[in-house]
Amino acid sequence: RYELTEDDRKFTIEMKSVNHKFLDVNMKMPKKLSMFEGDMRNVLKKYAVRGKIDIFISYEDMSVTNTNLKFNRNLAEEFKEMEEELGLKNDVTALALSRCPEVLTMEEGELDEETVWKLLEQVLEKACEMLVRSREKEGENLKTDLTAKLDGMLQTIAAIEKRSPQVLQEYREKLENKMHELLEDSQIDDARIASEVILFADKMCVDEEIVRLKSHVLGMKDELENSEHQGRKLDFIAQEMNREANTILSKANDLEVTNYAIELKAEIEKIREQIQNIE
């Protein structure tokens, strides 16, 4: 919100914004200022690329020379005609006559477009600067929150990397014990066990997904350091992260890995929600 009073003119501008796929500006202002709407939109484009922005403008011209009192003589003379035609007593005073609608009206003088636009542009620029500072402050808080979430995801990914070889070893031991139980003293075919373990490892291997997911996480952290408008790009990266987490979850054949994958998906969803607030 910014307010300016100068040359007996008072301007007040209030602005609020939320994120949006494109720049959507809604202005509410006195009709006399509507001629400046195009110029105002051009000013706003210097400060915002995306977002739904509502702007409320009020304007007061307190100068005496800006208003003229107009007397409607024809309407006032109707009372004289009513007296003569209807034989009514005419006790209408000038004060009573002034209270009749349309007899006395106030007319505003011509708008000094150059002076008004100079002041309006100044107020709009100041309000936009305040809006940008507010958005930047919120953006820093979002960056801190997103960075913490991404660091947490890297820890979860590291836990999956550590757990995956253990799952293979536990499966091999479980398979050997099962075969011993079934075959008792008979000789166990190590080659057969190795073959089964390889098939299992191929089905549950998530090395590629982990590499890609880690790359996306680091890529998003790099993008957060970029001062350019990156909201859409971050959203695309989050979609790719979610795809890799889904694949890890579908391949998981271990409760611990499954829980890690679910944790990743939950964090990615939180990140995607936060990204919707970034231009």
Secondary structure, 3 states (H helix, E strand, C coil): CEEEEECCEEEEEEEEEECCCCEEEEEECCHHHHHHHHHHHHHHHCCCCCEEEEEEEEEEECCHHHEEEEECHHHHHHHHHHHHHHCCCCCCCHHHHHCCCCCEEEEECCCCHHHHHHHHHHHHHHHHHHHHHHHHHHHHHHHHHHHHHHHHHHHHHHHHHHHHHHHHHHHHHHHHHHHHHHHCCCCCCHHHHHHHHHHHHHHHCCHHHHHHHHHHHHHHHHHHCCCCCCHHHHHHHHHHHHHHHHHHHHHCCCHHHHHHHHHHHHHHHHHHHHHCCCC
